[in-house]
Amino acid sequence: MENSKNIMGEVRIPTEMAKEGERELNNLPAIKSKIEGSAKEDISRALEIILAGALFSKASDVHIEPEEGGAKLRMRLDGILHDVIVLSKEINKKVTSRIKLLSKVKLNVEDKPQDGRFTIVVPFRNETLSIEIRMSSLPSEHGETIVMRLLDPRKLIAIDDLGLRKDLFHIFKTEIEKPNGMVIVTGPTGSGKTTTLYAFLKTINKPGVKIVTIEDPVEYHLAGISQTEVNPERGYDFANGLRAIVRQDPAVILVGEVRDLETAQIGMQAALTGHLVFSTLHTNDAPGAIARLIALGEKPASIAPAINMVIAQRLLRKVCPRCVKFEKLPPQRLEEIKKELSNVKEEIFTFPEVPEVPKNIGCKDCSFTGYKGRIGIFEAFLIDDEMEELLYTSPSITQTRQKAVSKGMLTIRQDGFIKVLEKKTTIDEVERVT
């Protein structure tokens, strides 16, 4: 058997385990079984199984949460945390020490939060993947809680793979190819904002276009793009970084998040002086972005001419194609959805004559969840002359929403029900997320 050659900062998954992992370590029961068989004998191998299992089951992160009798190991699949196994106190202590050693953080510090990173190197088919792991430790009542986030570059997708309706795809493609203005993507943490912005950058990334980003942190490395990371301890925050980036004369700027008035002002000014600016805001919906910018202190007279488009999004779990079943809607539910989609034009979506919707079942391929993979649902509106006139009046969120809907915006919830009727997800998912 090939030995793993693990050094500080790197875990090399053996070729044999990688081959086995792709076939067998791709669901939670199998991962649990493998961990049980190795944890007492070899902690390094147990950690390799945990990481390989997370990778091949397509988990986004791994959580180790100490409790009174041990530590719960959980993995997040398609945005939902699932229990895998409970580690004994002794094994958890050894696994935690191993993770901290790899992450290059202080082993003897257990009463303060620490952040580190390391890399998984894994042979995958005809290539070798290097996947960065972001580790965060947090002191808790029964020991240190560990979260490891897997930044798998294969998750970077193109705009075609975002799950956009045809009308939205055309609008997005047109807006991101404009020479100047600002595009804002909103939504809570974990709603896929960064994935969408990276998809935009991949679409417009050409040899003649200079693109610079400032992020916190840089999550994925994109070839041909200058990416910088904020460092508040050294005085390099979003505002300072953005001010410096503008002096580099890029065509496109990505600002990871607008958090304060200064960043908003510099971003708006850049959008008005010949730059295309992408950024994110934490709001619940697209209309809320305008109110949020005004609350930060930005003037409507600056917001209206600077912004081209505002987008809001969520992520829904897609039904597993192997085990999904379809069922007819109960009459009452059918009428509710028809009412919800009553203002949708036929060229955008045609309501099926006999609608059948997916029902999640569960099988080995989807770790018995009934879901596999995720798809975006979106709402978006453009700042045209009519909307610009409204923004000068500092409208409420309700007023902005009413105007956007009157001009054809479909809400996130409506987009979700369209995905249900297209047999991509379930009603329960739409209700959960929206």
N, C-alpha and C positions, 0 to 999 in steps of 0.2 A: 504494500500500500504506500502511495505517495504521502510523505509527511508534509504537514503545513509548516511554513516557515514564517511564523508570526513574529514581527518586530514591533517595537513601540510605534504606534501611529498607523499600523497596517495589519490587516488580517487577510491572509491568502487562503482562500477556500481550495482544498485539494480537488484535483480533476475528478477523482472518483466520486467525491461527495457532490460535486456540481452536476455530474451526469445523473446520479441517483436523485438529486434534488429536483431536477427538471421533471423527472418521471413521478416521483413519490412525495417530495417535500413541498407540494403545492396546495396542501389543504391543512387546516388546523388539527384535526385528529391525528394525522400522520406526523406532524411536527411534535405534538405532545408525546406520542409513542417513542419517537427517536430521542427526545430530551430525557425521558424517563430511563432509557436504556444506557445513557452515557453520563448523566450529570454526576453520579457518585464517583465514577472512575477517572474522568478527565475533564476538568473545568474548561480548558481551552477548546476541547472538541465540543463540549456542550454549547459554548458560546458560538462556535462555528455553525452548529446546527440551528441555533436560534436565528442567527443572521442570514444563513442560507435559506431557512424556512420563510423568513420575512420577505426575502428577495423573490423567491419562486412562487410564493402565494400572493405576491404583489401588494404586500402591506406597505403603508406609507410610514408608519412608525411603530416602535416597540416600547411598551411601558412596563417597568418593574416597580411594583408598589408594595412596600413592606406592610405587613399586618402583624397582629399579635402572635399568630402561630406560624408565620412564614412570609412569603412574598408572592403576590399574584403577578404572573406574567401575562400581559395582554398585547394583542396586535390590532392595529386599525386597518380594516379592510373596507375600501370604498367609503371612507369617512366614518365608519361605525367601529367602536372598540369591541373586541371579542376576547373572552377569557380563553387562555390556552392551557395553563398549568399553574399549580401552586408550588413554588420552590421552598425547600426547608430553609430555616434560618442560616444554617451552616453553608449550604450551597449558595444561597443568595449573597452572603458576605463575600464568598470567593468570586462569584460572577461580578459583583459590583466592583471589587478591587481590580479584577482583570479589565473591566471596561474603563475604569478611571486611569489605569496604567496606559492603555492604548490611547486614551484621549489626551494624555499628557497634562492631567490636572493633579493636584496635590492629594496623595493617598491619605494623609493624616488629617485632612480637613473634612469634617463631617457635619459641622454646624453652620456652614455657609453655602449658598448656591454657587455652583461652578459650571462653566461651559467649556466644552472642548470639542475636538473633532478627530476622526480617524477615517481610514479608507478600507473598503472591502475590495480585494482583487479576486475576481472569479472568472475562470475559463468558461465561456458560454458559446457553445456551437463552434463557429470558426473564428471567434474573436476573444479577446480578454477584456472584460469590463472592469473599470475602476469606478466604484460608487462611493461617494462621500457620505459619511455618517456624522450628523450633528448631535452631540450628546449634551444633555442638560441634567444636572443633579440638584436636588432640592431637599433640605433637611425636613423630616417629618417625625411624627410621634414615635414610630417604631423603626426608624432608620432612614437611609437616603432613598428618595424616589428618583428613579432614573428614566429618562425618556431619550430614545435614540430615533432620530428622523433620518430616513433613507432618501437621499437625493439621487434618484435613478435617472440618468440623462435620457433613457428611452421614453420617459414620460413627456418629453418635449414634443408637442404635436404641431401640425400645421393648421392654418385657419380653416381648412376644409374638414378637419376632424373635430371641430369644437361642438358640433351638433346644431349648427345654425339652420333656421328655416331659410328657404331660398331668398325671400325678400330681405331678411337681415344680412345674409351673406353678401348680397349685392351692395347694401348700404355700408357695411363695415369695410368691404374692399375699396369702395369709392373714397370713404373718409380717411382711411389710413394711408392712402396714396396722395393726399393733398400736400402741398408744400409747406403749409403753416397752419397754426391753430392748435387747440388742445382737445385731447380725447381722454375722458375720465371713466374709469371702471370702478364701480362701487359694489359693496357686499361685505358680509362679515368675514372674519378669519376662516380660512379653509374653504372658501367658496370658489376658488379657482381663478382669482383675479390675475395672479402672476402668470399662470399658464396661458391665459388669454393674451396678456401683453407680450409674452415671449413669442406666441404664435404670430402676433402682428409684426414683431421685429423680424422674425424669420421670413415673412412674406416680402418685406420691403428691403431686406438686407442685400444690397448689391454693391459691387466694387466701387461704384462712383458715389455711394452715399455714406457719409460719416455718421455713425451712430454711437452715442455715449450714454451710459446709464449710471445712476447712483442709487444703490440699493442697501437694504439692511435686513439680512446680509445678501451677498451675491449667492443665489441658490443654485443656478445652473450656468455653466460657462458656454458662451455662444461664440463660435469662430467668426472673426471679422468684425467684432463689436468691442469697443473699449468699455469695460465694466469696472466701476469703482465701488468701494464699500464704505459706509459711514463709520466714523470712529469718534464718538462724542468726547472720549477722554483726551483726545488730541485736538479738540475743537473743530473736527470735520463732521459737521452734521448736514442734513439735507439742504438747508439754506446756503451755508458756506460752499458746499460742494456744487450746488446748482449755479451759484454765482461764478465759480471758477470754470465750470463746464461751458457756460455761455461764451466765455472768452476764448474757448478752443474752436469756436465757430463750427459746431456740428450742424448737420441738417436735421437730425432727429435726436431727441433727448427723452430718456425714460427716467422719471423720478419715482422711486419705489412707493412713496406715500406722501401726500400733503397732510402734514400734521399741525402746521402753525401758519400764522398770517404771512410771515416773511417768505416762507417757501411758496405759498400761494401767489404772493405778489410777483416774485421773481419768475415763477412758472408762467403766469399770465403775460408778463412783459415779454418773455421769450417767445410765447405763442403769437404775440402781436408784432414781433420784429423779425419774422421770417423763419421761425423754427416750428417743427412739428413736435409737440410735447405730449407724451403719454404719462398718465399717473393714476393713482388709486386713492379712494376715500373710503372710510368706514361709515357707510350709511345703509339703511335697510332697503332702499329702493332708489331708482334713478332720479325721480323728482327731488328726493331728499338731499341730493348733492348740492343743489343750488342754495338751499337753506343752510346747509353745513358751511359752505364757503362764506355766506353772509354772516353766520354766527362767529366765524373765525375773525371777522372784521374786514373782509374784502368788500369793495364797493360794487354794487350792481353795474355801474357804468364801466367797470373793468371786466366783470365776469361775462357780460352779454357778448361783446365783440370778440373775446378771446377763445371761448369754448365752441368747438364744432359739434361735439356729440357727447352725450352721457349714456353710459351703459350700466345696468345692474345685472347680476347673475347669481345663480345658485347651482349646485351640482346634485343631480339625481342618480341613484343607483339604477343601472340597466338590468333588466331581467336576464337570468342565465339562459342562454339559447338551448342548452341541453335538456333542461328539466321544466321549462316554462309550459304552462297550460293556459288555455284561453276560455273565457266565459262571457256570456251575454250580460249586459248591465240590467239591474232591476229597473223597472219603469220610473220610479221616483228619482233614482240616481241619474238615469239617462236625461230626464227633464232638467235636473240641476246643471248638468254639464252643458246641455244645449243652451240653457239660459246664460251660462258663463261665457259661452263662445258665440253668442247671438250677434255681436258686432264684428265678427271676423269675416273679411271679404273672401269670396270663393276663390279668387286668384291666389290667396295665401293658403287657405286650407278648406277642403270640401268635406263636410261631415258625412261619414259613411252611412249607407242605407241601413245596414244591419251591423251596428258596432259591436265588436268583440274586444275585450280588454284582457291584458295579461294578468295571470295569477302566479305569484312566486311559490315554488314548491320546495326546492332544495335537493342537492345531490353532492357527490364527492367533489365534482369539478368546481363547485362554488362554495366549498366548505359548509355545505348544507344551509346556506343563507337564502338561496333562491335568486341571488343577485350576483352579477359579475361585471365589473367595470362601471364607469360613470359617464354621464352625458350632461352638458350644460343646458340650462334654461335661462332665457334672457328677456330683458326689456330695454328699449333704447329710444331716445328721441334726439332729433337734430335741433340746433339753435338756428332757425331761419329768421327772416325779418319779423314775422308775427310773434314768434317765441321771444325774440330779442326785446320787442316792445313790452311784453309782459314782464321780463326780468328787470327792466328799469324801475318797476313799481315795487320791488322787493316782495314778490308773491309768497304766500304760504305754500307748504308742501301740497296741500289739497288743491290749491289753485293751479300750481304747476302740473300736477297729475291730470287734472281735468282738461287742461289745454293740450297736454301731450296725447291723451287718449282721443280727444276730439280730432287731432291731426293724424290719428292712425296707429298710435302706440298700443301694442298688446302687452298686458302685464306678464310678469314672471309666472303667475298662477295660470293664466290662459295658455302660455307657452307650454307649461307643464301638462295641462290636459290634452293639448295637441299631441304631445309625446306619448301620452297614454293611448290615444286613439290611433296613433301610428304603431302601436304595439311594442314600444321601446321600454316602457316602465309601468309601474302600477299606480293606481289611485292612492293607495296608502303612502307611497313615496312622495307624491305631490302634496298630500295633506301634511306629511311630516316636515317637509322642507319649507312650504309656503304658508 
